[in-house]
Amino acid sequence: MNILKSAGVKSVALLNMDKVYGPVMKWELNVDGDEGIKKLLVELYTMFMVGASKNMVPRAMLFDDKNVVVSAKDYNLLCFMLRKEAKLEEFLDYAEKIMKKFNGEPSKDSCLRSLTTRLRKSWKAQ
């Protein structure tokens, strides 16, 4: 958990954007005890559904105090809420690879194991 926190991760979640029922939180891990992705469900749902209808699904949302990186597979979204200083491009890449590896359905444990391994490898390379 400390490696995620030191890399700038605030929260990680897998969401399903159901056309009938709206956004469904499949799982979430709040790393730093601060606000979680659940507070952004409406914004993420709107962003995804409008983007999907126009074939322009956004990959990140930038705020004054945080960034949210999103990878979409079908109607599932893997979301990373990051501190402002976190490396946005790295997490965009991680999210894409994790969603491809688990075909859009990563479990919380498999996602966190994969992310932790990638972070350790990237830190060793530096």
Protein Blocks (a to p, Z undefined) as FASTA:
>chain_A
ZZmmmnopabdcdddddfklopadfbdcdfkopacfklmmmmmmmmmmmmmmnopacfbd
cdfkbccddddehjaccdddddfklcfklmmmmmmmmmmmnnopacfklmmmmmmmmmmm
mmmmZZ
